[in-house]
Amino acid sequence: MASTTFADRPIKKLCLFDVDDTLTPPRQRVSKEMADVLAQLRKKMAIGFLGGSDWSKIADQLEINSGNVADKFDYGFAENGLIAYKMGKELPSQSFIKFVGETEYKKLVNFILHYLADIDVPIK
């Protein structure tokens, strides 16, 4: 396991990886070789992953030798950043619809749809 702090890692950078087509083939599990490379890299710098899938799908893809995937990366972002982990702990998140309220959200969506419908698009 890597250090729980970034201060003692020699490279003071964060290296983020997309899951599908970078760490794994699409919807496939991470190879042992890739997992080993990531573990070695994590000793030198902070690492993280990001993906559009939900947390459980990403966790399935990145799981090797069982254990919590969030503990193997310094940062993890699922659902395009809606779900985030830092050092194995989930960060607070907020749904946009819950934040603005459903009524205001509907007003916004209707405004955008009307705006787009009224755009005069030149014929190409």
DSSP file (Angstrom, degrees, kcal/mol; ACC not computed):
  #  RESIDUE AA STRUCTURE BP1 BP2  ACC     N-H-->O    O-->H-N    N-H-->O    O-->H-N    TCO  KAPPA ALPHA  PHI   PSI    X-CA   Y-CA   Z-CA
    1    1 A M              0   0    0      0, 0.0     3,-0.1     0, 0.0    71,-0.1   0.000 360.0 360.0 360.0 141.8    0.0    0.0    0.0
    2    2 A A        -     0   0    0      1,-0.2    41,-0.1     2,-0.0    38,-0.0  -0.249 360.0 -73.5 -76.2 168.4    1.2    3.5   -0.8
    3    3 A S        -     0   0    0     39,-0.2    -1,-0.2     1,-0.1     6,-0.0  -0.237  32.7-132.9 -59.1 150.0    1.6    6.2    1.7
    4    4 A T  S    S+     0   0    0     -3,-0.1     2,-0.3     2,-0.0    -1,-0.1   0.488  91.0  56.6 -85.0  -2.2   -1.6    7.8    3.1
    5    5 A T  S    S-     0   0    0      1,-0.1     3,-0.2     0, 0.0    -2,-0.1  -0.886  72.7-142.4-122.9 159.8   -0.1   11.2    2.5
    6    6 A F  S >  S+     0   0    0     -2,-0.3     3,-1.7     1,-0.1    -1,-0.1   0.670  86.1  83.3 -89.6 -18.7    1.3   12.8   -0.6
    7    7 A A  T 3  S+     0   0    0      1,-0.3    -1,-0.1     5,-0.0     5,-0.0   0.820  90.7  47.0 -59.4 -35.7    4.1   14.6    1.1
    8    8 A D  T 3  S+     0   0    0     -3,-0.2    -1,-0.3     3,-0.0    -2,-0.1   0.376  87.2 101.8 -93.5   7.6    6.5   11.6    1.1
    9    9 A R  S <  S-     0   0    0     -3,-1.7    35,-0.2     1,-0.1    36,-0.1  -0.761  72.6-135.5 -88.4 136.0    6.0   10.7   -2.5
   10   10 A P  S    S+     0   0    0      0, 0.0     2,-0.6     0, 0.0    35,-0.2   0.818  88.8  57.8 -65.2 -31.9    8.8   11.9   -4.7
   11   11 A I  S    S-     0   0    0     33,-2.7     2,-1.4     2,-0.1    35,-0.4  -0.886  71.0-153.9-104.6 120.4    6.7   13.3   -7.6
   12   12 A K        +     0   0    0     -2,-0.6     2,-0.3    33,-0.1    33,-0.1  -0.405  59.3 101.4 -91.2  58.5    4.2   15.9   -6.5
   13   13 A K        -     0   0    0     -2,-1.4    33,-1.5    33,-0.0     2,-0.5  -0.914  65.9-128.3-135.9 161.3    1.7   15.3   -9.3
   14   14 A L  E     -a   46   0A   0     -2,-0.3     2,-0.6    31,-0.1    33,-0.2  -0.966  17.2-159.6-111.7 128.1   -1.6   13.6   -9.8
   15   15 A C  E     -a   47   0A   0     31,-2.5    33,-2.0    -2,-0.5     2,-0.4  -0.929  11.0-166.8-110.6 110.1   -1.9   11.1  -12.6
   16   16 A L  E     -a   48   0A   0     -2,-0.6     2,-0.4    31,-0.2    33,-0.2  -0.788   1.2-164.1-100.1 139.3   -5.5   10.4  -13.6
   17   17 A F  E     -a   49   0A   0     31,-2.0    33,-2.1    -2,-0.4     2,-0.2  -0.967  18.7-129.4-123.8 137.4   -6.6    7.6  -15.9
   18   18 A D  E   > -a   50   0A   0     -2,-0.4     5,-1.1    31,-0.2    33,-0.2  -0.542  21.6-140.7 -71.6 150.1   -9.8    6.9  -17.8
   19   19 A V  T >>>S+     0   0    0     31,-1.5     5,-2.3     3,-0.2     3,-1.5   0.981  78.4  61.0 -80.0 -67.8  -11.0    3.4  -17.1
   20   20 A D  B 345S+e   24   0B   0      1,-0.3    -1,-0.1     3,-0.2    -2,-0.1  -0.439 122.0   1.0 -69.7 129.0  -12.4    2.1  -20.4
   21   21 A D  T 345S+     0   0    0      3,-2.8    -1,-0.3    -2,-0.2    -2,-0.1   0.482 133.8  54.9  73.3   6.0   -9.8    1.9  -23.2
   22   22 A T  T <45S+     0   0    0     -3,-1.5    -3,-0.2     2,-0.5    -2,-0.2   0.550 122.4  13.6-125.1 -64.8   -7.0    3.1  -20.9
   23   23 A L  T  <<S+     0   0    0     -4,-1.2     8,-0.5    -5,-1.1    -3,-0.2   0.809 138.1  11.3 -82.3 -30.6   -6.8    1.0  -17.8
   24   24 A T  B   <S-e   20   0B   0     -5,-2.3    -3,-2.8     6,-0.1    -2,-0.5  -0.955  84.8 -97.4-139.5 156.8   -8.9   -1.8  -19.2
   25   25 A P  S >  S-     0   0    0      0, 0.0     3,-2.4     0, 0.0    -3,-0.1  -0.468  76.7 -65.0 -63.2 154.4  -10.5   -2.9  -22.5
   26   26 A P  T 3  S-     0   0    0      0, 0.0     3,-0.1     0, 0.0    -6,-0.0  -0.169 118.6  -9.3 -50.3 126.9  -14.1   -1.6  -22.5
   27   27 A R  T 3  S+     0   0    0      1,-0.2     2,-0.2    -3,-0.1    -7,-0.0   0.639 111.6 116.7  60.5  18.7  -16.2   -3.3  -19.8
   28   28 A Q  S <  S-     0   0    0     -3,-2.4    -1,-0.2     1,-0.1     2,-0.1  -0.666  70.0 -94.4-110.6 168.7  -13.4   -5.8  -19.1
   29   29 A R        -     0   0    0     -2,-0.2    33,-0.2     1,-0.1    32,-0.2  -0.473  43.4 -99.4 -81.0 153.5  -11.3   -6.3  -15.9
   30   30 A V        -     0   0    0     31,-3.1    -6,-0.1    30,-0.2    -1,-0.1  -0.437  41.2-116.3 -68.1 142.7   -7.9   -4.8  -15.3
   31   31 A S     >  -     0   0    0     -8,-0.5     4,-2.4    -2,-0.1     5,-0.2  -0.420  17.6-118.3 -77.6 158.2   -5.0   -7.0  -16.1
   32   32 A K  H  > S+     0   0    0      1,-0.2     4,-2.4     2,-0.2     5,-0.2   0.884 115.8  55.8 -62.2 -38.2   -2.6   -8.1  -13.3
   33   33 A E  H  > S+     0   0    0      2,-0.2     4,-2.2     1,-0.2    -1,-0.2   0.924 108.8  45.8 -61.3 -45.2    0.2   -6.4  -15.2
   34   34 A M  H  > S+     0   0    0      1,-0.2     4,-2.6     2,-0.2    -2,-0.2   0.915 111.7  52.0 -64.8 -42.4   -1.7   -3.1  -15.3
   35   35 A A  H  X S+     0   0    0     -4,-2.4     4,-2.2     1,-0.2    -1,-0.2   0.895 110.1  49.6 -60.7 -39.7   -2.6   -3.4  -11.6
   36   36 A D  H  X S+     0   0    0     -4,-2.4     4,-2.1     2,-0.2    -1,-0.2   0.906 110.2  50.0 -65.7 -41.8    1.1   -4.0  -10.8
   37   37 A V  H  X S+     0   0    0     -4,-2.2     4,-2.7     1,-0.2    -2,-0.2   0.921 111.3  49.2 -62.3 -44.1    2.2   -0.9  -12.8
   38   38 A L  H  X S+     0   0    0     -4,-2.6     4,-2.4     1,-0.2    -1,-0.2   0.902 109.2  52.0 -62.9 -41.0   -0.4    1.2  -11.0
   39   39 A A  H  X S+     0   0    0     -4,-2.2     4,-0.7     1,-0.2    -1,-0.2   0.901 112.6  45.5 -62.7 -40.4    0.7    0.0   -7.6
   40   40 A Q  H >< S+     0   0    0     -4,-2.1     3,-0.7     1,-0.2     4,-0.5   0.907 112.6  50.6 -68.7 -41.7    4.3    0.8   -8.4
   41   41 A L  H >X S+     0   0    0     -4,-2.7     4,-2.1     1,-0.2     3,-1.6   0.878 102.7  61.0 -63.1 -37.4    3.3    4.3   -9.8
   42   42 A R  H 3< S+     0   0    0     -4,-2.4    -1,-0.2     1,-0.3   -39,-0.2   0.755  95.5  61.6 -64.2 -23.6    1.3    5.0   -6.7
   43   43 A K  T << S+     0   0    0     -3,-0.7    -1,-0.3    -4,-0.7    -2,-0.2   0.735 113.3  36.6 -70.5 -21.1    4.5    4.7   -4.6
   44   44 A K  T <4 S-     0   0    0     -3,-1.6   -33,-2.7    -4,-0.5     2,-0.3   0.741 129.2  -2.0-103.0 -29.1    5.9    7.6   -6.6
   45   45 A M  S  < S-     0   0    0     -4,-2.1    -1,-0.3   -35,-0.2     2,-0.2  -0.962  81.7 -79.4-156.1 167.1    2.9    9.9   -7.1
   46   46 A A  E     -a   14   0A   0    -33,-1.5   -31,-2.5   -35,-0.4     2,-0.3  -0.532  47.4-167.0 -73.0 140.0   -0.8   10.2   -6.5
   47   47 A I  E     +a   15   0A   0    -33,-0.2    27,-1.8    -2,-0.2    28,-1.6  -0.918  11.3 168.0-128.4 156.2   -3.0    8.2   -8.9
   48   48 A G  E     -ab  16  75A   0    -33,-2.0   -31,-2.0    -2,-0.3     2,-0.3  -0.969  19.3-140.1-155.8 169.3   -6.7    8.3   -9.7
   49   49 A F  E     -ab  17  76A   0     26,-1.3    28,-2.1    -2,-0.3     2,-0.3  -0.929  10.5-168.3-132.0 158.2   -9.3    7.0  -12.2
   50   50 A L  E     +ab  18  77A   0    -33,-2.1   -31,-1.5    -2,-0.3     2,-0.3  -0.993  13.5 158.3-145.1 149.8  -12.3    8.5  -13.8
   51   51 A G        -     0   0    0     26,-1.7    29,-2.4    -2,-0.3    30,-0.5  -0.989  44.4-123.1-163.9 163.4  -15.2    7.0  -15.8
   52   52 A G  S    S+     0   0    0     -2,-0.3    26,-0.1    27,-0.3    -1,-0.1   0.643  82.7  91.4 -87.2 -16.7  -18.7    7.5  -16.9
   53   53 A S  S    S-     0   0    0      1,-0.1    26,-2.8    26,-0.1    27,-0.2  -0.204  87.8 -89.1 -74.2 168.9  -20.0    4.2  -15.4
   54   54 A D     >  -     0   0    0     24,-0.2     4,-2.1    25,-0.1     3,-0.4  -0.315  42.9-101.1 -75.1 166.2  -21.5    3.8  -12.0
   55   55 A W  H  > S+     0   0    0      1,-0.2     4,-2.9     2,-0.2     5,-0.2   0.870 118.5  54.0 -57.9 -42.4  -19.2    3.0   -9.1
   56   56 A S  H  > S+     0   0    0      1,-0.2     4,-2.0     2,-0.2    -1,-0.2   0.881 109.3  48.0 -65.1 -37.3  -20.1   -0.7   -8.9
   57   57 A K  H  > S+     0   0    0     -3,-0.4     4,-2.1     2,-0.2    -1,-0.2   0.923 114.3  45.7 -67.7 -43.7  -19.2   -1.3  -12.6
   58   58 A I  H  X S+     0   0    0     -4,-2.1     4,-2.4     2,-0.2    -2,-0.2   0.914 111.0  53.2 -65.1 -41.5  -15.9    0.5  -12.3
   59   59 A A  H  X S+     0   0    0     -4,-2.9     4,-0.9    -5,-0.2    -1,-0.2   0.898 108.5  50.7 -60.7 -40.2  -15.1   -1.3   -9.0
   60   60 A D  H  < S+     0   0    0     -4,-2.0     3,-0.4     1,-0.2    -1,-0.2   0.917 111.7  48.0 -61.3 -43.4  -15.7   -4.6  -10.8
   61   61 A Q  H  < S+     0   0    0     -4,-2.1   -31,-3.1     1,-0.2    -2,-0.2   0.877 118.0  38.9 -66.5 -37.8  -13.4   -3.6  -13.6
   62   62 A L  H  < S+     0   0    0     -4,-2.4     2,-0.3   -33,-0.2    -1,-0.2   0.441  88.2 114.0 -96.3   0.0  -10.6   -2.4  -11.4
   63   63 A E     <  +     0   0    0     -4,-0.9     2,-0.3    -3,-0.4   -33,-0.2  -0.555  32.5 161.5 -76.2 131.5  -10.8   -5.1   -8.7
   64   64 A I  S    S+     0   0    0      2,-0.5   -33,-0.0    -2,-0.3    -2,-0.0  -0.960  70.2   4.2-147.4 133.5   -7.9   -7.5   -8.5
   65   65 A N  S    S-     0   0    0     -2,-0.3    -1,-0.0     2,-0.0    -2,-0.0   0.839 114.3 -93.6  59.4  35.2   -7.1   -9.7   -5.5
   66   66 A S  S    S+     0   0    0      1,-0.1    -2,-0.5     3,-0.0     2,-0.0   0.013  79.3 114.5  52.8-163.3  -10.4   -8.5   -3.9
   67   67 A G  S    S-     0   0    0     -4,-0.1     2,-0.5     3,-0.0    -1,-0.1  -0.113  76.9 -50.7  89.9 167.4  -10.3   -5.5   -1.5
   68   68 A N    >   -     0   0    0      1,-0.2     3,-1.3    -5,-0.1     4,-0.4  -0.667  40.3-150.1 -81.6 121.8  -11.8   -2.0   -1.8
   69   69 A V  G >> S+     0   0    0     -2,-0.5     3,-1.7     1,-0.3     4,-0.5   0.858  95.9  63.4 -59.6 -36.6  -10.9   -0.4   -5.1
   70   70 A A  G 34 S+     0   0    0      1,-0.3    18,-0.6     2,-0.2     3,-0.5   0.770  98.5  56.3 -61.3 -24.8  -11.1    3.1   -3.5
   71   71 A D  G <4 S+     0   0    0     -3,-1.3    -1,-0.3     1,-0.2    -2,-0.2   0.613 100.8  57.8 -81.3 -12.3   -8.2    2.0   -1.3
   72   72 A K  T <4 S+     0   0    0     -3,-1.7     2,-0.3    -4,-0.4    -1,-0.2   0.515 108.0  48.4 -95.8  -6.4   -6.0    1.2   -4.3
   73   73 A F  S  < S-     0   0    0     -4,-0.5    15,-0.4    -3,-0.5   -25,-0.2  -0.940  71.4-139.0-130.0 152.3   -6.2    4.7   -5.7
   74   74 A D  S    S+     0   0    0    -27,-1.8    13,-3.3    -2,-0.3     2,-0.3   0.847  94.0  18.8 -76.8 -34.9   -5.8    8.1   -4.2
   75   75 A Y  E     -bC  48  86A   0    -28,-1.6   -26,-1.3    11,-0.2     2,-0.3  -0.982  64.8-176.3-135.1 146.7   -8.7    9.5   -6.1
   76   76 A G  E     -bC  49  85A   0      9,-2.0     9,-2.6    -2,-0.3     2,-0.5  -0.979   2.5-171.9-144.7 132.5  -11.6    7.9   -7.9
   77   77 A F  E     +bC  50  84A   0    -28,-2.1   -26,-1.7    -2,-0.3     3,-0.2  -0.977   8.9 177.1-128.8 119.3  -14.4    9.5   -9.9
   78   78 A A  E > > + C   0  83A   0      5,-2.6     5,-1.8    -2,-0.5     3,-1.0  -0.720  62.7  29.8-113.7 166.9  -17.4    7.6  -11.2
   79   79 A E  G > 5S-     0   0    0    -26,-2.8     3,-1.4     1,-0.3   -27,-0.3   0.894 136.0 -57.0  50.8  45.9  -20.5    8.7  -13.1
   80   80 A N  G 3 5S-     0   0    0    -29,-2.4    -1,-0.3     1,-0.3   -28,-0.1   0.824 110.9 -43.0  55.8  35.7  -18.4   11.5  -14.8
   81   81 A G  G < 5S+     0   0    0     -3,-1.0    -1,-0.3   -30,-0.5    -2,-0.2   0.336 110.8 113.6  98.4  -6.5  -17.5   12.9  -11.4
   82   82 A L  T < 5S+     0   0    0     -3,-1.4     2,-0.5    -4,-0.5    -3,-0.2   0.895  81.9  44.1 -64.2 -38.6  -20.8   12.8   -9.6
   83   83 A I  E   <S+C   78   0A   0     -5,-1.8    -5,-2.6    10,-0.1     2,-0.4  -0.931  79.6 178.4-107.2 127.0  -19.4   10.1   -7.2
   84   84 A A  E     -C   77   0A   0     -2,-0.5     7,-3.3     7,-0.4     2,-0.4  -0.984  14.0-168.8-135.5 142.3  -15.9   10.9   -5.9
   85   85 A Y  E     -CD  76  90A   0     -9,-2.6    -9,-2.0    -2,-0.4     2,-0.4  -0.966   1.1-169.9-125.5 144.0  -13.5    9.3   -3.5
   86   86 A K  E >  S-CD  75  89A   0      3,-2.6     3,-1.8    -2,-0.4   -11,-0.2  -0.982  77.0 -15.8-133.8 123.3  -10.3   10.6   -2.0
   87   87 A M  T 3  S-     0   0    0    -13,-3.3   -13,-0.1    -2,-0.4   -16,-0.1   0.870 129.8 -50.3  51.5  43.4   -8.0    8.3   -0.1
   88   88 A G  T 3  S+     0   0    0    -18,-0.6     2,-0.4   -15,-0.4    -1,-0.3   0.422 116.5 108.3  83.0  -1.5  -10.6    5.6    0.3
   89   89 A K  E <  S-D   86   0A   0     -3,-1.8    -3,-2.6   -19,-0.2     2,-0.2  -0.919  70.7-119.6-115.3 135.2  -13.4    7.9    1.6
   90   90 A E  E     -D   85   0A   0     -2,-0.4    -5,-0.3    -5,-0.2     3,-0.1  -0.486  27.2-137.7 -70.4 135.0  -16.4    9.0   -0.4
   91   91 A L        -     0   0    0     -7,-3.3    -7,-0.4    -2,-0.2    -1,-0.1  -0.598  32.2 -89.0 -88.6 153.9  -16.6   12.8   -0.8
   92   92 A P        -     0   0    0      0, 0.0     2,-0.3     0, 0.0    -1,-0.1  -0.304  48.8-171.2 -61.2 144.9  -20.0   14.6   -0.4
   93   93 A S        -     0   0    0     -3,-0.1     2,-0.4   -10,-0.0   -10,-0.1  -0.946  11.0-158.5-136.9 159.8  -22.0   14.9   -3.6
   94   94 A Q        -     0   0    0     -2,-0.3     2,-0.3   -12,-0.1     3,-0.0  -0.997  19.5-126.4-141.7 131.6  -25.2   16.7   -4.5
   95   95 A S     >  -     0   0    0     -2,-0.4     4,-2.3     1,-0.1     5,-0.1  -0.599  17.6-137.5 -73.2 135.3  -27.6   16.1   -7.3
   96   96 A F  H  > S+     0   0    0     -2,-0.3     4,-2.6     1,-0.2     5,-0.3   0.910 105.1  50.7 -60.2 -42.7  -28.2   19.1   -9.5
   97   97 A I  H  > S+     0   0    0      1,-0.2     4,-2.1     2,-0.2    -1,-0.2   0.908 111.9  46.6 -64.3 -42.1  -31.9   18.5   -9.6
   98   98 A K  H  4 S+     0   0    0      2,-0.2    -1,-0.2     1,-0.2    -2,-0.2   0.865 112.2  52.6 -66.4 -34.4  -32.1   18.2   -5.8
   99   99 A F  H  < S+     0   0    0     -4,-2.3    -2,-0.2     1,-0.2    -1,-0.2   0.940 121.9  27.2 -67.6 -48.1  -30.0   21.3   -5.4
  100  100 A V  H  < S-     0   0    0     -4,-2.6     4,-0.4    -5,-0.1    -2,-0.2   0.685 113.8-116.6 -89.5 -18.2  -32.1   23.6   -7.6
  101  101 A G     X  -     0   0    0     -4,-2.1     4,-2.3    -5,-0.3     5,-0.2   0.156  22.3 -92.1  91.7 147.1  -35.4   21.8   -7.1
  102  102 A E  H  > S+     0   0    0      1,-0.2     4,-2.5     2,-0.2     5,-0.2   0.871 122.3  53.6 -63.9 -38.6  -37.5   20.0   -9.6
  103  103 A T  H  > S+     0   0    0      2,-0.2     4,-1.9     1,-0.2    -1,-0.2   0.946 113.0  42.3 -62.8 -48.6  -39.7   23.0  -10.4
  104  104 A E  H  > S+     0   0    0     -4,-0.4     4,-2.3     1,-0.2    -1,-0.2   0.869 112.6  55.3 -66.7 -35.6  -36.7   25.3  -11.2
  105  105 A Y  H  X S+     0   0    0     -4,-2.3     4,-2.7     2,-0.2    -2,-0.2   0.924 106.9  49.7 -62.2 -44.5  -35.0   22.4  -13.1
  106  106 A K  H  X S+     0   0    0     -4,-2.5     4,-2.7     1,-0.2     5,-0.2   0.900 109.7  51.9 -61.7 -40.8  -38.1   22.0  -15.3
  107  107 A K  H  X S+     0   0    0     -4,-1.9     4,-2.4     2,-0.2    -1,-0.2   0.926 111.0  47.9 -60.1 -44.4  -38.1   25.8  -16.0
  108  108 A L  H  X S+     0   0    0     -4,-2.3     4,-2.5     2,-0.2    -2,-0.2   0.934 112.3  47.9 -62.3 -47.6  -34.5   25.6  -17.0
  109  109 A V  H  X S+     0   0    0     -4,-2.7     4,-2.7     1,-0.2     5,-0.2   0.925 112.5  49.1 -60.7 -45.7  -35.0   22.6  -19.3
  110  110 A N  H  X S+     0   0    0     -4,-2.7     4,-2.5     1,-0.2     5,-0.2   0.903 110.8  50.8 -61.6 -41.6  -38.0   24.2  -21.0
  111  111 A F  H  X S+     0   0    0     -4,-2.4     4,-2.7    -5,-0.2    -2,-0.2   0.941 112.4  46.2 -60.0 -47.5  -36.1   27.5  -21.5
  112  112 A I  H  X S+     0   0    0     -4,-2.5     4,-2.7     1,-0.2     5,-0.2   0.923 112.9  49.1 -63.3 -44.9  -33.1   25.6  -23.1
  113  113 A L  H  X S+     0   0    0     -4,-2.7     4,-2.3     2,-0.2    -1,-0.2   0.915 113.6  46.2 -63.1 -42.6  -35.4   23.5  -25.3
  114  114 A H  H  X S+     0   0    0     -4,-2.5     4,-1.7     2,-0.2    -2,-0.2   0.917 112.2  51.8 -63.6 -43.0  -37.3   26.6  -26.5
  115  115 A Y  H  < S+     0   0    0     -4,-2.7     4,-0.4    -5,-0.2     3,-0.3   0.936 112.4  44.7 -59.0 -47.8  -34.1   28.5  -27.1
  116  116 A L  H >< S+     0   0    0     -4,-2.7     3,-1.0     1,-0.2    -1,-0.2   0.879 110.7  54.3 -64.8 -38.4  -32.7   25.7  -29.2
  117  117 A A  H 3< S+     0   0    0     -4,-2.3    -1,-0.2     1,-0.2    -2,-0.2   0.801 107.8  51.2 -66.3 -28.1  -35.9   25.3  -31.1
  118  118 A D  T 3< S+     0   0    0     -4,-1.7    -1,-0.2    -3,-0.3     2,-0.2   0.463  80.7 116.5 -89.9  -1.9  -35.9   29.0  -32.0
  119  119 A I    <   -     0   0    0     -3,-1.0     2,-1.0    -4,-0.4    -3,-0.0  -0.496  65.9-132.6 -70.8 132.4  -32.3   29.0  -33.4
  120  120 A D        -     0   0    0     -2,-0.2    -1,-0.1     0, 0.0    -2,-0.1  -0.766  24.8-163.8 -87.0 106.0  -32.2   29.9  -37.1
  121  121 A V        -     0   0    0     -2,-1.0     3,-0.1     1,-0.0     2,-0.0  -0.803  16.5-126.5 -95.1 124.1  -29.8   27.3  -38.5
  122  122 A P        -     0   0    0      0, 0.0     2,-0.3     0, 0.0    -1,-0.0  -0.353  28.2-107.1 -67.8 148.8  -28.4   28.0  -42.0
  123  123 A I              0   0    0      1,-0.1     0, 0.0    -2,-0.0     0, 0.0  -0.593 360.0 360.0 -75.7 133.9  -28.9   25.4  -44.6
  124  124 A K              0   0    0     -2,-0.3    -1,-0.1    -3,-0.1     0, 0.0   0.386 360.0 360.0-114.1 360.0  -25.6   23.6  -45.4
